[in-house]
């Protein structure tokens, strides 16, 4: 059975904090929110490629993919979704 294409969200997407909007806009890669054992996490597509059922959101000209599992649950996209290594790198700067 062929996979269904990625769908645009039928309702307004989750709120995106200004800090995360800048992070997504300035990212070298498009990003995807996927599921981990610790909750949703924001990763570059090279680490977590988009799946056909992902929800797509345009953020400042970049496409943000959200796992179909996470999309109904997410109300706000903020710094809590960044991997810990990104947060540690920011503190050193």
PDB file with one MODEL, atoms N, CA, C and O in Angstrom:
MODEL        1
ATOM      1  N   UNK A   1       0.836  -1.162   0.000  1.00  0.00           N
ATOM      2  CA  UNK A   1       0.000   0.000   0.000  1.00  0.00           C
ATOM      3  C   UNK A   1       0.899   1.250   0.000  1.00  0.00           C
ATOM      4  O   UNK A   1       1.803   1.349   0.829  1.00  0.00           O
ATOM      5  N   UNK A   2       0.664   2.205  -0.917  1.00  0.00           N
ATOM      6  CA  UNK A   2       1.513   3.396  -0.961  1.00  0.00           C
ATOM      7  C   UNK A   2       1.270   4.296   0.251  1.00  0.00           C
ATOM      8  O   UNK A   2       0.161   4.379   0.779  1.00  0.00           O
ATOM      9  N   UNK A   3       2.335   4.959   0.668  1.00  0.00           N
ATOM     10  CA  UNK A   3       2.239   5.867   1.819  1.00  0.00           C
ATOM     11  C   UNK A   3       1.473   7.125   1.415  1.00  0.00           C
ATOM     12  O   UNK A   3       1.554   7.583   0.275  1.00  0.00           O
ATOM     13  N   UNK A   4       0.735   7.667   2.370  1.00  0.00           N
ATOM     14  CA  UNK A   4       0.011   8.911   2.113  1.00  0.00           C
ATOM     15  C   UNK A   4       0.997  10.072   2.156  1.00  0.00           C
ATOM     16  O   UNK A   4       1.963  10.039   2.919  1.00  0.00           O
ATOM     17  N   UNK A   5       0.758  11.101   1.337  1.00  0.00           N
ATOM     18  CA  UNK A   5       1.679  12.242   1.345  1.00  0.00           C
ATOM     19  C   UNK A   5       1.557  13.051   2.635  1.00  0.00           C
ATOM     20  O   UNK A   5       0.541  12.993   3.328  1.00  0.00           O
ATOM     21  N   UNK A   6       2.622  13.812   2.945  1.00  0.00           N
ATOM     22  CA  UNK A   6       2.598  14.681   4.129  1.00  0.00           C
ATOM     23  C   UNK A   6       1.419  15.630   3.994  1.00  0.00           C
ATOM     24  O   UNK A   6       1.087  16.084   2.899  1.00  0.00           O
ATOM     25  N   UNK A   7       0.801  15.918   5.115  1.00  0.00           N
ATOM     26  CA  UNK A   7      -0.380  16.772   5.057  1.00  0.00           C
ATOM     27  C   UNK A   7      -0.114  18.097   5.755  1.00  0.00           C
ATOM     28  O   UNK A   7       0.660  18.186   6.708  1.00  0.00           O
ATOM     29  N   UNK A   8      -0.777  19.110   5.250  1.00  0.00           N
ATOM     30  CA  UNK A   8      -0.749  20.407   5.912  1.00  0.00           C
ATOM     31  C   UNK A   8      -1.764  20.320   7.040  1.00  0.00           C
ATOM     32  O   UNK A   8      -2.797  19.661   6.918  1.00  0.00           O
ATOM     33  N   UNK A   9      -1.455  20.993   8.134  1.00  0.00           N
ATOM     34  CA  UNK A   9      -2.346  20.973   9.281  1.00  0.00           C
ATOM     35  C   UNK A   9      -3.664  21.659   8.928  1.00  0.00           C
ATOM     36  O   UNK A   9      -3.641  22.772   8.402  1.00  0.00           O
ATOM     37  N   UNK A  10      -4.822  21.027   9.202  1.00  0.00           N
ATOM     38  CA  UNK A  10      -6.109  21.634   8.870  1.00  0.00           C
ATOM     39  C   UNK A  10      -6.472  22.768   9.827  1.00  0.00           C
ATOM     40  O   UNK A  10      -7.335  23.586   9.508  1.00  0.00           O
ATOM     41  N   UNK A  11      -5.850  22.829  10.958  1.00  0.00           N
ATOM     42  CA  UNK A  11      -6.107  23.884  11.934  1.00  0.00           C
ATOM     43  C   UNK A  11      -4.818  24.644  12.190  1.00  0.00           C
ATOM     44  O   UNK A  11      -3.733  24.167  11.856  1.00  0.00           O
ATOM     45  N   UNK A  12      -4.934  25.832  12.786  1.00  0.00           N
ATOM     46  CA  UNK A  12      -3.696  26.574  13.046  1.00  0.00           C
ATOM     47  C   UNK A  12      -2.704  25.729  13.831  1.00  0.00           C
ATOM     48  O   UNK A  12      -3.085  24.981  14.731  1.00  0.00           O
ATOM     49  N   UNK A  13      -1.443  25.855  13.483  1.00  0.00           N
ATOM     50  CA  UNK A  13      -0.406  25.075  14.132  1.00  0.00           C
ATOM     51  C   UNK A  13      -0.166  25.538  15.558  1.00  0.00           C
ATOM     52  O   UNK A  13      -0.789  26.486  16.035  1.00  0.00           O
ATOM     53  N   UNK A  14       0.742  24.855  16.224  1.00  0.00           N
ATOM     54  CA  UNK A  14       1.057  25.234  17.606  1.00  0.00           C
ATOM     55  C   UNK A  14       1.733  26.603  17.648  1.00  0.00           C
ATOM     56  O   UNK A  14       2.304  27.063  16.659  1.00  0.00           O
ATOM     57  N   UNK A  15       1.657  27.231  18.797  1.00  0.00           N
ATOM     58  CA  UNK A  15       2.349  28.498  19.007  1.00  0.00           C
ATOM     59  C   UNK A  15       3.851  28.216  19.001  1.00  0.00           C
ATOM     60  O   UNK A  15       4.294  27.187  19.512  1.00  0.00           O
ATOM     61  N   UNK A  16       4.627  29.122  18.426  1.00  0.00           N
ATOM     62  CA  UNK A  16       6.082  28.967  18.385  1.00  0.00           C
ATOM     63  C   UNK A  16       6.685  30.163  19.108  1.00  0.00           C
ATOM     64  O   UNK A  16       6.413  31.312  18.759  1.00  0.00           O
ATOM     65  N   UNK A  17       7.509  29.885  20.120  1.00  0.00           N
ATOM     66  CA  UNK A  17       8.124  30.974  20.880  1.00  0.00           C
ATOM     67  C   UNK A  17       9.048  31.773  19.958  1.00  0.00           C
ATOM     68  O   UNK A  17       9.596  31.221  19.004  1.00  0.00           O
ATOM     69  N   UNK A  18       9.226  33.072  20.237  1.00  0.00           N
ATOM     70  CA  UNK A  18      10.100  33.896  19.398  1.00  0.00           C
ATOM     71  C   UNK A  18      11.526  33.335  19.314  1.00  0.00           C
ATOM     72  O   UNK A  18      12.143  33.378  18.249  1.00  0.00           O
ATOM     73  N   UNK A  19      12.052  32.812  20.425  1.00  0.00           N
ATOM     74  CA  UNK A  19      13.395  32.230  20.430  1.00  0.00           C
ATOM     75  C   UNK A  19      13.471  31.052  19.447  1.00  0.00           C
ATOM     76  O   UNK A  19      14.439  30.930  18.695  1.00  0.00           O
ATOM     77  N   UNK A  20      12.452  30.193  19.456  1.00  0.00           N
ATOM     78  CA  UNK A  20      12.458  29.028  18.566  1.00  0.00           C
ATOM     79  C   UNK A  20      12.218  29.435  17.120  1.00  0.00           C
ATOM     80  O   UNK A  20      12.762  28.812  16.208  1.00  0.00           O
ATOM     81  N   UNK A  21      11.418  30.462  16.896  1.00  0.00           N
ATOM     82  CA  UNK A  21      11.189  30.965  15.544  1.00  0.00           C
ATOM     83  C   UNK A  21      12.539  31.409  14.941  1.00  0.00           C
ATOM     84  O   UNK A  21      12.843  31.102  13.788  1.00  0.00           O
ATOM     85  N   UNK A  22      13.333  32.132  15.735  1.00  0.00           N
ATOM     86  CA  UNK A  22      14.666  32.551  15.276  1.00  0.00           C
ATOM     87  C   UNK A  22      15.572  31.350  15.051  1.00  0.00           C
ATOM     88  O   UNK A  22      16.300  31.299  14.060  1.00  0.00           O
ATOM     89  N   UNK A  23      15.534  30.381  15.966  1.00  0.00           N
ATOM     90  CA  UNK A  23      16.370  29.182  15.850  1.00  0.00           C
ATOM     91  C   UNK A  23      16.041  28.433  14.555  1.00  0.00           C
ATOM     92  O   UNK A  23      16.948  28.018  13.834  1.00  0.00           O
ATOM     93  N   UNK A  24      14.773  28.261  14.263  1.00  0.00           N
ATOM     94  CA  UNK A  24      14.345  27.542  13.057  1.00  0.00           C
ATOM     95  C   UNK A  24      14.751  28.326  11.812  1.00  0.00           C
ATOM     96  O   UNK A  24      15.270  27.758  10.851  1.00  0.00           O
ATOM     97  N   UNK A  25      14.511  29.628  11.839  1.00  0.00           N
ATOM     98  CA  UNK A  25      14.838  30.490  10.692  1.00  0.00           C
ATOM     99  C   UNK A  25      16.334  30.473  10.379  1.00  0.00           C
ATOM    100  O   UNK A  25      16.719  30.476   9.210  1.00  0.00           O
ATOM    101  N   UNK A  26      17.170  30.455  11.395  1.00  0.00           N
ATOM    102  CA  UNK A  26      18.621  30.511  11.210  1.00  0.00           C
ATOM    103  C   UNK A  26      19.289  29.146  11.113  1.00  0.00           C
ATOM    104  O   UNK A  26      20.508  29.065  10.965  1.00  0.00           O
ATOM    105  N   UNK A  27      18.514  28.086  11.193  1.00  0.00           N
ATOM    106  CA  UNK A  27      19.064  26.738  11.127  1.00  0.00           C
ATOM    107  C   UNK A  27      19.591  26.449   9.716  1.00  0.00           C
ATOM    108  O   UNK A  27      19.027  26.915   8.726  1.00  0.00           O
ATOM    109  N   UNK A  28      20.672  25.680   9.641  1.00  0.00           N
ATOM    110  CA  UNK A  28      21.251  25.309   8.349  1.00  0.00           C
ATOM    111  C   UNK A  28      20.413  24.252   7.636  1.00  0.00           C
ATOM    112  O   UNK A  28      20.556  24.046   6.431  1.00  0.00           O
ATOM    113  N   UNK A  29      19.550  23.591   8.378  1.00  0.00           N
ATOM    114  CA  UNK A  29      18.746  22.498   7.839  1.00  0.00           C
ATOM    115  C   UNK A  29      17.292  22.711   8.207  1.00  0.00           C
ATOM    116  O   UNK A  29      16.976  23.434   9.151  1.00  0.00           O
ATOM    117  N   UNK A  30      16.412  22.077   7.456  1.00  0.00           N
ATOM    118  CA  UNK A  30      15.034  22.042   7.914  1.00  0.00           C
ATOM    119  C   UNK A  30      14.982  21.078   9.088  1.00  0.00           C
ATOM    120  O   UNK A  30      15.856  20.224   9.240  1.00  0.00           O
ATOM    121  N   UNK A  31      13.957  21.217   9.915  1.00  0.00           N
ATOM    122  CA  UNK A  31      13.905  20.480  11.174  1.00  0.00           C
ATOM    123  C   UNK A  31      12.635  19.651  11.284  1.00  0.00           C
ATOM    124  O   UNK A  31      11.654  19.870  10.574  1.00  0.00           O
ATOM    125  N   UNK A  32      12.690  18.692  12.200  1.00  0.00           N
ATOM    126  CA  UNK A  32      11.544  17.815  12.455  1.00  0.00           C
ATOM    127  C   UNK A  32      11.393  17.614  13.956  1.00  0.00           C
ATOM    128  O   UNK A  32      12.371  17.389  14.669  1.00  0.00           O
ATOM    129  N   UNK A  33      10.157  17.699  14.420  1.00  0.00           N
ATOM    130  CA  UNK A  33       9.854  17.354  15.810  1.00  0.00           C
ATOM    131  C   UNK A  33       9.443  15.897  15.809  1.00  0.00           C
ATOM    132  O   UNK A  33       8.466  15.509  15.168  1.00  0.00           O
ATOM    133  N   UNK A  34      10.206  15.097  16.540  1.00  0.00           N
ATOM    134  CA  UNK A  34       9.932  13.667  16.587  1.00  0.00           C
ATOM    135  C   UNK A  34       9.767  13.209  18.031  1.00  0.00           C
ATOM    136  O   UNK A  34       9.925  13.992  18.967  1.00  0.00           O
ATOM    137  N   UNK A  35       9.452  11.951  18.194  1.00  0.00           N
ATOM    138  CA  UNK A  35       9.191  11.376  19.501  1.00  0.00           C
ATOM    139  C   UNK A  35      10.434  10.706  20.056  1.00  0.00           C
ATOM    140  O   UNK A  35      11.128   9.975  19.349  1.00  0.00           O
ATOM    141  N   UNK A  36      10.711  10.964  21.335  1.00  0.00           N
ATOM    142  CA  UNK A  36      11.771  10.250  22.045  1.00  0.00           C
ATOM    143  C   UNK A  36      11.175   9.777  23.365  1.00  0.00           C
ATOM    144  O   UNK A  36      10.040  10.115  23.701  1.00  0.00           O
ATOM    145  N   UNK A  37      11.940   9.000  24.102  1.00  0.00           N
ATOM    146  CA  UNK A  37      11.445   8.515  25.390  1.00  0.00           C
ATOM    147  C   UNK A  37      11.288   9.660  26.395  1.00  0.00           C
ATOM    148  O   UNK A  37      10.571   9.521  27.386  1.00  0.00           O
ATOM    149  N   UNK A  38      11.962  10.802  26.141  1.00  0.00           N
ATOM    150  CA  UNK A  38      11.841  11.953  27.034  1.00  0.00           C
ATOM    151  C   UNK A  38      10.830  12.981  26.530  1.00  0.00           C
ATOM    152  O   UNK A  38      10.678  14.043  27.133  1.00  0.00           O
ATOM    153  N   UNK A  39      10.149  12.680  25.445  1.00  0.00           N
ATOM    154  CA  UNK A  39       9.167  13.606  24.893  1.00  0.00           C
ATOM    155  C   UNK A  39       9.587  14.105  23.525  1.00  0.00           C
ATOM    156  O   UNK A  39      10.542  13.592  22.941  1.00  0.00           O
ATOM    157  N   UNK A  40       8.875  15.109  23.005  1.00  0.00           N
ATOM    158  CA  UNK A  40       9.194  15.611  21.673  1.00  0.00           C
ATOM    159  C   UNK A  40      10.533  16.333  21.655  1.00  0.00           C
ATOM    160  O   UNK A  40      10.904  17.009  22.614  1.00  0.00           O
ATOM    161  N   UNK A  41      11.253  16.177  20.544  1.00  0.00           N
ATOM    162  CA  UNK A  41      12.563  16.808  20.399  1.00  0.00           C
ATOM    163  C   UNK A  41      12.695  17.332  18.966  1.00  0.00           C
ATOM    164  O   UNK A  41      12.168  16.734  18.028  1.00  0.00           O
ATOM    165  N   UNK A  42      13.398  18.444  18.811  1.00  0.00           N
ATOM    166  CA  UNK A  42      13.603  19.080  17.520  1.00  0.00           C
ATOM    167  C   UNK A  42      14.960  18.664  16.973  1.00  0.00           C
ATOM    168  O   UNK A  42      15.993  18.936  17.585  1.00  0.00           O
ATOM    169  N   UNK A  43      14.955  18.001  15.812  1.00  0.00           N
ATOM    170  CA  UNK A  43      16.192  17.498  15.223  1.00  0.00           C
ATOM    171  C   UNK A  43      16.288  17.901  13.753  1.00  0.00           C
ATOM    172  O   UNK A  43      15.263  18.108  13.103  1.00  0.00           O
ATOM    173  N   UNK A  44      17.516  18.014  13.219  1.00  0.00           N
ATOM    174  CA  UNK A  44      17.670  18.259  11.780  1.00  0.00           C
ATOM    175  C   UNK A  44      17.209  17.033  10.988  1.00  0.00           C
ATOM    176  O   UNK A  44      17.221  15.909  11.489  1.00  0.00           O
ATOM    177  N   UNK A  45      16.806  17.276   9.753  1.00  0.00           N
ATOM    178  CA  UNK A  45      16.287  16.175   8.928  1.00  0.00           C
ATOM    179  C   UNK A  45      17.315  15.081   8.683  1.00  0.00           C
ATOM    180  O   UNK A  45      16.935  13.933   8.455  1.00  0.00           O
ATOM    181  N   UNK A  46      18.601  15.399   8.723  1.00  0.00           N
ATOM    182  CA  UNK A  46      19.604  14.342   8.503  1.00  0.00           C
ATOM    183  C   UNK A  46      19.602  13.322   9.636  1.00  0.00           C
ATOM    184  O   UNK A  46      20.006  12.176   9.440  1.00  0.00           O
ATOM    185  N   UNK A  47      19.146  13.732  10.825  1.00  0.00           N
ATOM    186  CA  UNK A  47      19.073  12.805  11.961  1.00  0.00           C
ATOM    187  C   UNK A  47      17.700  12.159  12.090  1.00  0.00           C
ATOM    188  O   UNK A  47      17.574  11.040  12.588  1.00  0.00           O
ATOM    189  N   UNK A  48      16.681  12.866  11.643  1.00  0.00           N
ATOM    190  CA  UNK A  48      15.319  12.341  11.719  1.00  0.00           C
ATOM    191  C   UNK A  48      14.566  12.759  10.450  1.00  0.00           C
ATOM    192  O   UNK A  48      13.881  13.781  10.442  1.00  0.00           O
ATOM    193  N   UNK A  49      14.695  11.968   9.383  1.00  0.00           N
ATOM    194  CA  UNK A  49      14.049  12.327   8.116  1.00  0.00           C
ATOM    195  C   UNK A  49      12.532  12.396   8.251  1.00  0.00           C
ATOM    196  O   UNK A  49      11.949  11.679   9.063  1.00  0.00           O
ATOM    197  N   UNK A  50      11.891  13.254   7.461  1.00  0.00           N
ATOM    198  CA  UNK A  50      10.433  13.357   7.536  1.00  0.00           C
ATOM    199  C   UNK A  50       9.762  12.075   7.064  1.00  0.00           C
ATOM    200  O   UNK A  50      10.288  11.337   6.231  1.00  0.00           O
ATOM    201  N   UNK A  51       8.605  11.841   7.616  1.00  0.00           N
ATOM    202  CA  UNK A  51       7.806  10.684   7.218  1.00  0.00           C
ATOM    203  C   UNK A  51       6.596  11.183   6.442  1.00  0.00           C
ATOM    204  O   UNK A  51       6.203  12.341   6.585  1.00  0.00           O
ATOM    205  N   UNK A  52       6.009  10.332   5.631  1.00  0.00           N
ATOM    206  CA  UNK A  52       4.894  10.768   4.784  1.00  0.00           C
ATOM    207  C   UNK A  52       3.712  11.369   5.549  1.00  0.00           C
ATOM    208  O   UNK A  52       3.019  12.237   5.017  1.00  0.00           O
ATOM    209  N   UNK A  53       3.476  10.938   6.750  1.00  0.00           N
ATOM    210  CA  UNK A  53       2.307  11.418   7.499  1.00  0.00           C
ATOM    211  C   UNK A  53       2.605  12.654   8.355  1.00  0.00           C
ATOM    212  O   UNK A  53       1.703  13.165   9.020  1.00  0.00           O
ATOM    213  N   UNK A  54       3.850  13.144   8.352  1.00  0.00           N
ATOM    214  CA  UNK A  54       4.189  14.327   9.144  1.00  0.00           C
ATOM    215  C   UNK A  54       3.342  15.527   8.740  1.00  0.00           C
ATOM    216  O   UNK A  54       2.921  15.652   7.591  1.00  0.00           O
ATOM    217  N   UNK A  55       3.106  16.395   9.699  1.00  0.00           N
ATOM    218  CA  UNK A  55       2.432  17.660   9.459  1.00  0.00           C
ATOM    219  C   UNK A  55       3.517  18.674   9.113  1.00  0.00           C
ATOM    220  O   UNK A  55       4.562  18.710   9.762  1.00  0.00           O
ATOM    221  N   UNK A  56       3.274  19.500   8.089  1.00  0.00           N
ATOM    222  CA  UNK A  56       4.250  20.504   7.674  1.00  0.00           C
ATOM    223  C   UNK A  56       3.759  21.878   8.105  1.00  0.00           C
ATOM    224  O   UNK A  56       2.587  22.216   7.939  1.00  0.00           O
ATOM    225  N   UNK A  57       4.686  22.673   8.666  1.00  0.00           N
ATOM    226  CA  UNK A  57       4.374  24.050   9.034  1.00  0.00           C
ATOM    227  C   UNK A  57       5.467  24.938   8.455  1.00  0.00           C
ATOM    228  O   UNK A  57       6.653  24.637   8.593  1.00  0.00           O
ATOM    229  N   UNK A  58       5.071  26.035   7.805  1.00  0.00           N
ATOM    230  CA  UNK A  58       6.042  26.993   7.299  1.00  0.00           C
ATOM    231  C   UNK A  58       6.418  27.950   8.430  1.00  0.00           C
ATOM    232  O   UNK A  58       5.551  28.582   9.034  1.00  0.00           O
ATOM    233  N   UNK A  59       7.719  28.052   8.708  1.00  0.00           N
ATOM    234  CA  UNK A  59       8.218  28.942   9.752  1.00  0.00           C
ATOM    235  C   UNK A  59       9.309  29.810   9.122  1.00  0.00           C
ATOM    236  O   UNK A  59      10.420  29.344   8.866  1.00  0.00           O
ATOM    237  N   UNK A  60       8.977  31.066   8.880  1.00  0.00           N
ATOM    238  CA  UNK A  60       9.957  32.014   8.336  1.00  0.00           C
ATOM    239  C   UNK A  60      10.643  31.480   7.075  1.00  0.00           C
ATOM    240  O   UNK A  60      11.849  31.654   6.900  1.00  0.00           O
ATOM    241  N   UNK A  61       9.873  30.831   6.202  1.00  0.00           N
ATOM    242  CA  UNK A  61      10.432  30.319   4.956  1.00  0.00           C
ATOM    243  C   UNK A  61      11.044  28.930   5.046  1.00  0.00           C
ATOM    244  O   UNK A  61      11.464  28.381   4.028  1.00  0.00           O
ATOM    245  N   UNK A  62      11.104  28.357   6.222  1.00  0.00           N
ATOM    246  CA  UNK A  62      11.616  26.990   6.411  1.00  0.00           C
ATOM    247  C   UNK A  62      10.426  26.077   6.718  1.00  0.00           C
ATOM    248  O   UNK A  62       9.441  26.505   7.321  1.00  0.00           O
ATOM    249  N   UNK A  63      10.530  24.831   6.300  1.00  0.00           N
ATOM    250  CA  UNK A  63       9.489  23.863   6.613  1.00  0.00           C
ATOM    251  C   UNK A  63       9.850  23.131   7.894  1.00  0.00           C
ATOM    252  O   UNK A  63      10.938  22.570   8.018  1.00  0.00           O
ATOM    253  N   UNK A  64       8.936  23.145   8.833  1.00  0.00           N
ATOM    254  CA  UNK A  64       9.085  22.389  10.076  1.00  0.00           C
ATOM    255  C   UNK A  64       8.162  21.189   9.962  1.00  0.00           C
ATOM    256  O   UNK A  64       6.958  21.337   9.753  1.00  0.00           O
ATOM    257  N   UNK A  65       8.734  19.998  10.101  1.00  0.00           N
ATOM    258  CA  UNK A  65       7.956  18.763  10.058  1.00  0.00           C
ATOM    259  C   UNK A  65       7.654  18.348  11.485  1.00  0.00           C
ATOM    260  O   UNK A  65       8.524  18.387  12.355  1.00  0.00           O
ATOM    261  N   UNK A  66       6.415  17.950  11.714  1.00  0.00           N
ATOM    262  CA  UNK A  66       6.023  17.492  13.048  1.00  0.00           C
ATOM    263  C   UNK A  66       5.459  16.092  12.913  1.00  0.00           C
ATOM    264  O   UNK A  66       4.549  15.845  12.122  1.00  0.00           O
ATOM    265  N   UNK A  67       6.007  15.188  13.691  1.00  0.00           N
ATOM    266  CA  UNK A  67       5.549  13.803  13.698  1.00  0.00           C
ATOM    267  C   UNK A  67       4.030  13.754  13.870  1.00  0.00           C
ATOM    268  O   UNK A  67       3.465  14.487  14.682  1.00  0.00           O
ATOM    269  N   UNK A  68       3.386  12.893  13.107  1.00  0.00           N
ATOM    270  CA  UNK A  68       1.933  12.739  13.212  1.00  0.00           C
ATOM    271  C   UNK A  68       1.527  12.306  14.623  1.00  0.00           C
ATOM    272  O   UNK A  68       0.411  12.587  15.059  1.00  0.00           O
ATOM    273  N   UNK A  69       2.417  11.630  15.329  1.00  0.00           N
ATOM    274  CA  UNK A  69       2.144  11.210  16.705  1.00  0.00           C
ATOM    275  C   UNK A  69       2.165  12.427  17.631  1.00  0.00           C
ATOM    276  O   UNK A  69       1.336  12.531  18.534  1.00  0.00           O
ATOM    277  N   UNK A  70       3.107  13.348  17.411  1.00  0.00           N
ATOM    278  CA  UNK A  70       3.264  14.514  18.273  1.00  0.00           C
ATOM    279  C   UNK A  70       2.314  15.655  17.917  1.00  0.00           C
ATOM    280  O   UNK A  70       1.878  16.385  18.807  1.00  0.00           O
ATOM    281  N   UNK A  71       1.989  15.823  16.651  1.00  0.00           N
ATOM    282  CA  UNK A  71       1.221  16.989  16.190  1.00  0.00           C
ATOM    283  C   UNK A  71      -0.048  17.273  16.999  1.00  0.00           C
ATOM    284  O   UNK A  71      -0.275  18.429  17.356  1.00  0.00           O
ATOM    285  N   UNK A  72      -0.874  16.290  17.301  1.00  0.00           N
ATOM    286  CA  UNK A  72      -2.098  16.608  18.050  1.00  0.00           C
ATOM    287  C   UNK A  72      -1.832  17.025  19.504  1.00  0.00           C
ATOM    288  O   UNK A  72      -2.680  17.652  20.139  1.00  0.00           O
ATOM    289  N   UNK A  73      -0.663  16.677  20.017  1.00  0.00           N
ATOM    290  CA  UNK A  73      -0.360  16.932  21.428  1.00  0.00           C
ATOM    291  C   UNK A  73       0.327  18.277  21.669  1.00  0.00           C
ATOM    292  O   UNK A  73       0.219  18.839  22.760  1.00  0.00           O
ATOM    293  N   UNK A  74       1.022  18.790  20.675  1.00  0.00           N
ATOM    294  CA  UNK A  74       1.864  19.972  20.865  1.00  0.00           C
ATOM    295  C   UNK A  74       1.039  21.245  20.808  1.00  0.00           C
ATOM    296  O   UNK A  74       0.341  21.508  19.829  1.00  0.00           O
ATOM    297  N   UNK A  75       1.129  22.030  21.871  1.00  0.00           N
ATOM    298  CA  UNK A  75       0.444  23.326  21.943  1.00  0.00           C
ATOM    299  C   UNK A  75       1.426  24.471  21.714  1.00  0.00           C
ATOM    300  O   UNK A  75       1.062  25.504  21.152  1.00  0.00           O
ATOM    301  N   UNK A  76       2.680  24.283  22.156  1.00  0.00           N
ATOM    302  CA  UNK A  76       3.706  25.312  22.006  1.00  0.00           C
ATOM    303  C   UNK A  76       5.050  24.660  21.679  1.00  0.00           C
ATOM    304  O   UNK A  76       5.408  23.620  22.232  1.00  0.00           O
ATOM    305  N   UNK A  77       5.775  25.293  20.777  1.00  0.00           N
ATOM    306  CA  UNK A  77       7.121  24.840  20.433  1.00  0.00           C
ATOM    307  C   UNK A  77       8.071  25.836  21.073  1.00  0.00           C
ATOM    308  O   UNK A  77       8.083  27.015  20.718  1.00  0.00           O
ATOM    309  N   UNK A  78       8.866  25.356  22.016  1.00  0.00           N
ATOM    310  CA  UNK A  78       9.789  26.243  22.719  1.00  0.00           C
ATOM    311  C   UNK A  78      11.115  25.534  22.984  1.00  0.00           C
ATOM    312  O   UNK A  78      11.329  24.415  22.518  1.00  0.00           O
ATOM    313  N   UNK A  79      11.994  26.180  23.725  1.00  0.00           N
ATOM    314  CA  UNK A  79      13.341  25.684  23.966  1.00  0.00           C
ATOM    315  C   UNK A  79      13.417  24.328  24.638  1.00  0.00           C
ATOM    316  O   UNK A  79      14.460  23.678  24.589  1.00  0.00           O
ATOM    317  N   UNK A  80      12.341  23.888  25.262  1.00  0.00           N
ATOM    318  CA  UNK A  80      12.357  22.567  25.905  1.00  0.00           C
ATOM    319  C   UNK A  80      12.499  21.444  24.888  1.00  0.00           C
ATOM    320  O   UNK A  80      12.828  20.316  25.255  1.00  0.00           O
ATOM    321  N   UNK A  81      12.255  21.740  23.612  1.00  0.00           N
ATOM    322  CA  UNK A  81      12.354  20.718  22.566  1.00  0.00           C
ATOM    323  C   UNK A  81      13.746  20.624  21.949  1.00  0.00           C
ATOM    324  O   UNK A  81      13.994  19.758  21.110  1.00  0.00           O
ATOM    325  N   UNK A  82      14.647  21.501  22.354  1.00  0.00           N
ATOM    326  CA  UNK A  82      16.010  21.435  21.839  1.00  0.00           C
ATOM    327  C   UNK A  82      16.771  20.308  22.519  1.00  0.00           C
ATOM    328  O   UNK A  82      16.589  20.071  23.714  1.00  0.00           O
ATOM    329  N   UNK A  83      17.627  19.607  21.769  1.00  0.00           N
ATOM    330  CA  UNK A  83      18.458  18.578  22.392  1.00  0.00           C
ATOM    331  C   UNK A  83      19.377  19.209  23.438  1.00  0.00           C
ATOM    332  O   UNK A  83      19.774  20.366  23.304  1.00  0.00           O
ATOM    333  N   UNK A  84      19.706  18.462  24.456  1.00  0.00           N
ATOM    334  CA  UNK A  84      20.557  18.974  25.540  1.00  0.00           C
ATOM    335  C   UNK A  84      21.899  19.463  25.029  1.00  0.00           C
ATOM    336  O   UNK A  84      22.439  20.426  25.575  1.00  0.00           O
ATOM    337  N   UNK A  85      22.457  18.838  24.004  1.00  0.00           N
ATOM    338  CA  UNK A  85      23.767  19.263  23.488  1.00  0.00           C
ATOM    339  C   UNK A  85      23.698  20.677  22.916  1.00  0.00           C
ATOM    340  O   UNK A  85      24.671  21.424  23.016  1.00  0.00           O
ATOM    341  N   UNK A  86      22.586  21.051  22.330  1.00  0.00           N
ATOM    342  CA  UNK A  86      22.423  22.409  21.807  1.00  0.00           C
ATOM    343  C   UNK A  86      22.395  23.397  22.961  1.00  0.00           C
ATOM    344  O   UNK A  86      23.013  24.459  22.893  1.00  0.00           O
ATOM    345  N   UNK A  87      21.677  23.045  24.020  1.00  0.00           N
ATOM    346  CA  UNK A  87      21.593  23.930  25.178  1.00  0.00           C
ATOM    347  C   UNK A  87      22.951  24.091  25.840  1.00  0.00           C
ATOM    348  O   UNK A  87      23.297  25.191  26.270  1.00  0.00           O
ATOM    349  N   UNK A  88      23.725  23.019  25.930  1.00  0.00           N
ATOM    350  CA  UNK A  88      25.049  23.093  26.539  1.00  0.00           C
ATOM    351  C   UNK A  88      25.972  23.971  25.702  1.00  0.00           C
ATOM    352  O   UNK A  88      26.756  24.746  26.249  1.00  0.00           O
ATOM    353  N   UNK A  89      25.884  23.855  24.388  1.00  0.00           N
ATOM    354  CA  UNK A  89      26.707  24.660  23.494  1.00  0.00           C
ATOM    355  C   UNK A  89      26.381  26.141  23.648  1.00  0.00           C
ATOM    356  O   UNK A  89      27.283  26.978  23.633  1.00  0.00           O
ATOM    357  N   UNK A  90      25.095  26.473  23.796  1.00  0.00           N
ATOM    358  CA  UNK A  90      24.681  27.855  23.957  1.00  0.00           C
ATOM    359  C   UNK A  90      25.216  28.464  25.236  1.00  0.00           C
ATOM    360  O   UNK A  90      25.573  29.642  25.251  1.00  0.00           O
ATOM    361  N   UNK A  91      25.283  27.687  26.318  1.00  0.00           N
ATOM    362  CA  UNK A  91      25.761  28.200  27.584  1.00  0.00           C
ATOM    363  C   UNK A  91      27.246  28.536  27.534  1.00  0.00           C
ATOM    364  O   UNK A  91      27.694  29.453  28.222  1.00  0.00           O
ATOM    365  N   UNK A  92      28.024  27.799  26.720  1.00  0.00           N
ATOM    366  CA  UNK A  92      29.464  28.032  26.614  1.00  0.00           C
ATOM    367  C   UNK A  92      29.778  29.308  25.856  1.00  0.00           C
ATOM    368  O   UNK A  92      30.817  29.928  26.083  1.00  0.00           O
ATOM    369  N   UNK A  93      28.880  29.710  24.948  1.00  0.00           N
ATOM    370  CA  UNK A  93      29.129  30.905  24.116  1.00  0.00           C
ATOM    371  C   UNK A  93      28.970  32.186  24.912  1.00  0.00           C
ATOM    372  O   UNK A  93      29.144  33.277  24.367  1.00  0.00           O
TER     373      UNK A  93
ENDMDL
END
